[in-house]
């Protein structure tokens, strides 16, 4: 079996007040955008680590209040998550799909499929009020923690964890992490579209089928252009 070649380079970024130096490895071949998500995950992790340095983070395994928030997911991440679900054992895949169906039964009638022209803030508040758990949430912990969306990695708090469950999240103090994840929304085109993670299966039924293929370094350049923008 042929082994695909890769390229590794150290990215040096200035993101807000942070200075990041992070090695990144991507395939040399032309691949769909979802194939470089692991590299983007590592880059976002590096930014988050720099932002949280020296701070007392309250987030712990078993504290799943934030897993009932609206999680915006880009097309590229959505494609990778669909692949992740399809690769699960049959019974596991069936259970995860059941949870997504339950979430969709609540969210679709509430207008989250169309987003109803509301602002992101209005959508987030309305979503949190529904108390819909992420279909990947188990025992108040993320069951796909290593593959969790980029934006999930960027949400950390220093305030007491119990405050996160409040309806208006009063007193919650998030860490000021640069939202590098937003660049993933324009990775494949300039529409900057996203959908709620809990509607992954609904999105998958109507998602665009034409996926461009570029080399790993070309995808990274497109992502970095989005970060700079």
Secondary structure, DSSP 8 states (H G I E B T S, - for coil): -----EEEEEEEEEETTEEEEEEEEEESSEEEGGGGHHHHHHHHHHHHHHHHTT------TT--GGGGS--EEEHHHHHHHHHHHHTS-HHHHHHHHHHHHHHHHHHTTTTTTT-TT--HHHHHHHHHHHT---TTEETTEETTGGG--HHHHT--B-S-GGGGGSTT-TT--B-----GGGGGGGSSSSS--EEEGGGHHHHHHH------EEEHHHHHHHHHHHHH-
